[in-house]
Amino acid sequence: MVGSEKRKMDCLVVGCGLSGSVIARYLAEELGKHVVIWERRNHIAGNMYDYVDEHGILVHQYGPHIFHTNKKYLYDYLCQFGTWDKYNLTCLTKIDGKYTPSPFNFQTIDDYYPSEQAENLKNRLVLAYPGQDKATIIDLLEHPDPVIKEYATFLFEKDYSLYTAKQWGISPTEIDVSVLKRVPILFSYKTGYFDDSYQIMPHICYTHFFQKLLNHSNIQVELGIEALDHLRVTPSGDALLIDDIPMDIPVIYTGALDELLEEKGALPYRSLRFEWKYEEINSLQDAPVVAYPQAEGYTRITEYKKLPVQDVHGTSYAVEYPLPYQAENQVEPYYPILTVESQQHYATLKRKADSIRNLFYCGRLADFRYYNMDQTLERALELCNQLGRYFSGDLA
């Protein structure tokens, strides 16, 4: 069996991203278990992996990551493994040749409406949503005030519908409404992409955070291993075999559930292609992340010398092109495509997974949920508690 000669294994973790690494640390430190992590990529840190490029600029290989949460215990958890700095992300969206704040705010109204109409619309929004500082595009589209509804329709047709269609590869009418509600519309001039109490980035880098998280004598990380080549569900569907050998150890899985259950392609995921560029200029755009809903093919551009701010010459940036996920093309599954049909299919797969006695799973792919990083961490810590009960005999 892969890795069996190197160390005793009490638990196997599949995936070295945030979910797998947090769970491995808990098993190793709190429960004293010998943990082996299998990671199919050639690096730790999953999609949070970052590195310094050939131009001396720290970049995120799989897209921009800013940790944000309102929950202090999640912030405190991260602080155990390094120093974190405050970082408030600002974003822009380019519509009809103009750049406007994202999330859309009162500045957006000023950008696209004559002054008298703009003041009227802002007053109507304040009166229509007393005591609220924001609402979703769905709220505004369904509002009875025709002026508010017209504004919402403008935003939906110029941004939400176009961006959603490109990002997900399906009509906005098919996507779960929770996706459209992710980015609100603000009823003020407030800027900043998030409004959480804690908005942070690692003082050094995310990869360094993972190095500290995984730095435990009971953890062994094995890179470049495709776990699906070694895991198989028994014909009876009640246990996982490792290299066809029955193993009485828990397997913590953070990958796509349909692939583990040998129904590859049953669940739809969206992937990304990053076009990396460097220019000998001081600044490319006025915000670290700019969305381009009306552009052909790509959705956004991230300028990494601003994420975090780096005093370096030139600028490195990535243009994001969404594309379909196909496992045989060796691209990464980034986002579960949440539709009524896909969530029903996932529920069927989940029932099968829940009947496998030594399988535990979590994460954006395994749970088929569109998690932010704080939600991923919270879910991982929940599974840690479940594993604690499992090893203590309290879990049936």
C-alpha positions in Angstrom: 0.0 0.0 0.0 1.2 3.5 -0.8 3.2 5.0 2.1 2.6 1.9 4.4 6.3 1.2 4.7 7.0 4.7 5.8 4.8 5.1 8.9 2.1 3.6 10.9 -1.3 5.0 9.7 -4.2 5.5 12.0 -6.1 7.8 9.6 -6.0 8.6 5.9 -6.8 12.2 4.8 -7.4 12.7 1.1 -6.6 16.3 0.1 -4.1 18.8 1.6 -6.3 21.9 1.3 -7.8 23.8 4.3 -10.3 21.0 5.2 -7.9 18.2 5.1 -5.0 20.0 6.8 -7.2 21.3 9.7 -8.6 17.8 10.2 -5.1 16.2 10.0 -3.8 18.6 12.6 -6.7 17.8 15.0 -6.2 14.1 14.6 -2.5 14.3 15.1 -2.4 16.8 18.0 -5.6 16.4 19.9 -6.1 12.6 19.4 -2.5 11.5 19.0 -3.2 9.7 15.7 -0.7 8.9 13.0 -2.1 10.7 9.9 -1.1 10.2 6.3 -2.3 12.9 3.8 -2.5 12.0 0.1 -2.5 15.0 -2.2 -2.7 14.6 -5.9 -1.1 17.9 -6.7 2.6 18.6 -6.2 2.1 21.1 -3.4 0.3 21.6 -0.1 -2.4 24.3 0.6 -5.0 23.3 -2.0 -6.5 26.3 -3.8 -5.0 28.6 -1.2 -1.5 27.9 -2.5 0.6 31.0 -3.2 4.2 31.6 -4.2 6.6 34.3 -5.3 6.8 34.4 -9.1 9.8 35.1 -11.2 9.2 38.9 -10.9 9.3 38.8 -7.1 5.6 39.2 -6.7 3.5 37.0 -4.3 0.6 35.5 -6.4 -2.2 33.1 -5.7 -2.1 30.2 -8.2 -5.8 29.5 -8.1 -7.4 32.9 -7.7 -7.6 35.5 -5.0 -8.1 34.5 -1.4 -9.0 36.8 1.5 -10.1 35.2 4.7 -13.2 37.0 6.2 -15.5 36.0 9.0 -17.7 37.4 11.8 -16.8 34.5 14.0 -14.0 35.1 16.4 -13.2 31.5 17.2 -12.4 30.9 13.5 -10.1 33.9 13.5 -8.5 32.7 16.7 -7.9 29.3 15.2 -5.9 30.8 12.3 -3.9 32.9 14.7 -2.5 29.8 16.3 -0.5 29.2 13.1 1.0 32.5 12.2 0.5 36.3 12.1 -2.3 37.7 10.1 -2.7 41.3 8.9 -5.9 43.2 8.4 -6.8 43.5 4.7 -10.0 45.1 3.3 -10.5 44.1 -0.3 -11.8 46.7 -2.7 -13.3 45.6 -6.1 -14.6 47.3 -9.2 -16.8 46.3 -12.0 -16.6 47.6 -15.6 -20.0 48.3 -17.1 -20.5 50.3 -20.3 -16.9 51.6 -20.3 -17.1 52.9 -16.7 -15.6 51.4 -13.5 -18.0 51.3 -10.5 -17.6 49.9 -7.0 -18.5 46.2 -6.3 -20.7 45.6 -4.4 -22.8 48.2 -6.2 -23.5 51.2 -3.9 -24.8 54.8 -4.2 -21.7 55.7 -6.3 -23.0 53.2 -8.9 -26.2 55.2 -9.1 -24.3 58.4 -9.5 -22.1 56.8 -12.2 -25.0 55.8 -14.4 -27.9 58.2 -13.7 -28.3 61.9 -14.1 -28.0 63.8 -10.8 -31.8 64.4 -10.3 -32.7 60.8 -11.1 -29.9 59.6 -9.0 -31.1 61.5 -5.9 -34.6 60.3 -6.5 -33.5 56.6 -6.7 -31.3 56.8 -3.6 -34.1 58.3 -1.6 -36.5 55.7 -2.8 -34.1 52.9 -1.7 -33.7 54.3 1.8 -37.5 54.6 2.2 -38.2 51.2 0.7 -35.7 49.4 3.0 -35.8 51.2 6.4 -33.1 50.2 8.7 -31.4 48.1 6.1 -27.9 48.9 4.7 -28.1 46.4 1.8 -30.4 44.0 -0.1 -29.9 41.3 -2.8 -30.5 41.8 -6.5 -33.5 39.4 -6.1 -35.0 41.7 -3.5 -34.8 44.7 -5.8 -36.0 42.8 -8.9 -39.1 41.8 -6.9 -39.8 45.2 -5.4 -43.1 46.9 -6.5 -41.6 50.4 -6.9 -41.0 50.6 -10.7 -38.0 53.0 -10.3 -36.3 50.5 -8.0 -37.2 47.6 -10.2 -35.8 49.4 -13.2 -32.5 50.0 -11.5 -32.3 46.3 -10.5 -33.1 45.3 -14.1 -30.3 47.5 -15.3 -27.8 45.9 -12.9 -29.1 42.4 -13.7 -28.9 42.8 -17.4 -25.5 44.6 -17.4 -23.8 42.5 -14.7 -25.5 39.7 -12.8 -26.9 37.9 -15.8 -23.8 38.2 -17.9 -21.3 37.4 -15.2 -23.4 34.4 -14.0 -23.8 33.0 -17.5 -20.0 33.1 -18.1 -19.0 32.0 -14.6 -21.4 29.0 -14.5 -21.9 28.2 -18.1 -25.7 28.1 -17.6 -28.6 30.5 -17.7 -29.1 32.6 -14.5 -32.6 31.1 -14.3 -31.1 27.6 -13.7 -28.6 28.5 -11.0 -29.5 28.3 -7.3 -30.8 31.7 -6.1 -28.2 31.6 -3.3 -25.5 32.3 -6.0 -27.2 35.5 -7.2 -27.6 36.6 -3.6 -23.8 36.4 -2.8 -23.0 39.9 -3.8 -25.5 42.5 -2.3 -26.4 46.0 -3.3 -25.5 48.6 -0.8 -27.6 51.6 0.3 -24.7 53.9 1.1 -21.4 55.1 -0.3 -19.6 52.4 1.7 -16.9 50.6 -0.2 -15.2 47.3 0.5 -16.1 43.9 -0.9 -16.8 42.3 2.5 -18.3 43.7 5.7 -17.1 41.0 8.1 -15.6 41.8 11.5 -12.4 40.0 10.6 -10.9 40.5 7.1 -7.3 39.2 7.0 -4.4 37.9 5.0 -1.3 36.0 6.3 1.6 38.2 7.1 3.9 36.0 5.1 1.8 33.9 2.8 -0.9 31.1 2.8 1.6 28.4 2.0 3.6 29.3 5.1 0.4 29.1 7.2 -0.1 25.6 5.9 3.5 24.6 6.6 3.0 25.5 10.2 -0.4 23.8 10.3 1.0 20.6 9.0 4.2 20.7 11.0 3.5 17.9 13.4 5.4 14.7 14.0 2.3 12.6 13.6 1.5 14.0 10.1 3.0 12.7 6.9 2.2 14.4 3.7 2.6 12.5 0.4 2.3 14.6 -2.7 1.5 13.5 -6.3 -0.8 10.6 -5.2 -4.1 10.2 -6.9 -6.2 8.7 -4.1 -8.9 7.5 -6.5 -6.3 5.0 -7.9 -6.1 3.4 -4.4 -9.6 3.7 -2.9 -12.5 1.5 -3.8 -15.9 0.9 -2.2 -16.7 -2.7 -1.3 -19.4 -4.4 -3.5 -21.7 -4.2 -0.6 -21.2 -0.5 -0.4 -20.5 -0.4 3.4 -16.7 0.2 3.5 -13.8 1.7 1.7 -10.9 -0.5 0.7 -7.3 0.9 0.4 -5.5 -0.9 -2.4 -8.2 -3.6 -2.2 -7.2 -4.2 1.4 -9.8 -3.9 4.2 -8.5 -1.2 6.6 -10.2 -0.5 9.9 -9.2 3.2 9.8 -11.2 6.3 8.9 -10.7 7.9 5.5 -11.4 11.6 5.5 -12.1 12.6 1.9 -12.2 16.2 0.6 -12.6 15.6 -3.1 -15.6 15.2 -5.5 -18.0 12.7 -4.1 -19.2 11.4 -7.5 -15.6 10.5 -8.4 -15.0 8.5 -5.2 -18.3 6.6 -5.7 -17.2 5.8 -9.3 -19.9 8.0 -10.9 -17.5 10.4 -12.4 -19.3 13.2 -14.2 -22.5 12.7 -12.2 -22.1 16.1 -10.5 -21.4 19.3 -12.4 -18.5 21.5 -11.4 -17.0 24.6 -12.9 -13.3 25.1 -13.5 -11.0 28.0 -14.4 -8.2 28.8 -16.7 -5.8 31.5 -15.6 -3.9 33.6 -18.2 -0.9 35.0 -16.4 0.7 38.3 -17.5 3.4 40.7 -16.4 3.8 44.3 -17.4 6.5 46.8 -16.7 4.0 49.3 -15.3 3.3 50.5 -11.8 -0.4 49.7 -11.8 -2.8 48.0 -14.2 -6.2 48.8 -12.6 -7.5 50.8 -9.7 -8.5 47.8 -7.5 -6.9 44.5 -6.8 -9.9 42.6 -8.4 -12.0 44.0 -11.2 -15.0 42.2 -12.8 -15.7 42.4 -16.5 -19.2 41.1 -17.0 -19.4 42.5 -20.6 -16.0 41.2 -21.7 -15.7 38.3 -24.1 -14.8 35.0 -22.3 -13.1 36.2 -19.1 -14.8 37.3 -15.9 -12.2 39.1 -13.8 -8.6 40.3 -13.5 -6.7 40.1 -10.3 -3.6 42.3 -9.9 -1.5 40.6 -7.3 0.9 43.3 -6.2 -2.2 44.8 -4.5 -3.2 41.5 -2.8 -1.6 42.2 -0.4 0.1 45.5 -1.2 3.6 44.8 -2.3 6.3 47.4 -3.0 7.8 45.8 -6.1 8.6 46.9 -9.7 6.1 46.0 -12.4 2.9 44.1 -11.9 1.7 40.5 -12.3 -1.9 39.7 -12.9 -4.2 36.9 -13.9 -7.1 36.9 -16.3 -9.8 34.3 -15.3 -11.6 32.3 -17.9 -14.3 29.9 -16.6 -14.6 26.6 -18.4 -16.4 23.3 -17.9 -14.8 20.8 -15.6 -13.9 17.5 -17.1 -11.7 15.2 -15.0 -10.1 13.6 -18.0 -8.8 17.0 -19.1 -6.8 17.3 -15.9 -8.3 20.7 -14.8 -9.3 21.5 -11.3 -13.0 21.4 -10.1 -13.4 24.8 -8.4 -17.1 25.4 -7.9 -20.1 23.1 -7.6 -22.8 24.1 -10.1 -25.9 24.3 -7.8 -29.1 23.6 -9.7 -32.3 21.8 -8.5 -31.2 18.7 -10.5 -27.6 18.7 -9.3 -28.6 19.0 -5.7 -31.1 16.2 -6.0 -28.4 14.0 -7.6 -26.0 15.0 -4.8 -28.6 13.9 -2.2 -28.6 10.4 -3.7 -24.8 10.2 -3.7 -24.7 11.5 -0.1 -27.0 8.6 1.0 -24.5 6.2 -0.5 -21.6 7.9 1.1 -23.2 8.0 4.5 -23.6 4.2 4.4 -19.8 3.7 4.2 -18.8 3.1 7.7 -15.1 4.3 7.5 -15.8 7.3 5.3 -15.9 10.9 6.5 -16.1 13.8 4.1 -16.2 17.6 4.0 -15.2 20.5 1.9 -16.6 22.5 -1.0 -16.3 19.5 -3.4 -17.3 16.7 -1.1 -20.2 18.6 0.4 -21.2 20.1 -3.0 -21.5 23.5 -1.4 -20.2 26.9 -2.4 -18.2 27.6 0.8 -16.1 30.6 1.6 -12.9 29.9 3.5 -14.5 30.6 6.9 -17.3 28.2 6.1 -14.8 25.6 5.0 -12.9 26.0 8.2 -16.1 25.8 10.3 -17.2 22.7 8.5 -13.8 21.1 9.0 -13.9 21.8 12.8 -17.4 20.3 13.0 -16.0 17.2 11.4 -13.1 17.2 13.9 -15.7 17.0 16.7 -17.4 14.2 14.9 -14.1 12.3 14.6 -13.4 12.9 18.3 -16.7 11.2 19.1 -15.9 8.4 16.7 -12.6 7.6 18.4 -14.1 7.9 21.8 -16.9 5.4 20.9 -19.7 8.0 21.3 -20.5 8.0 17.5 -22.7 5.1 16.4 
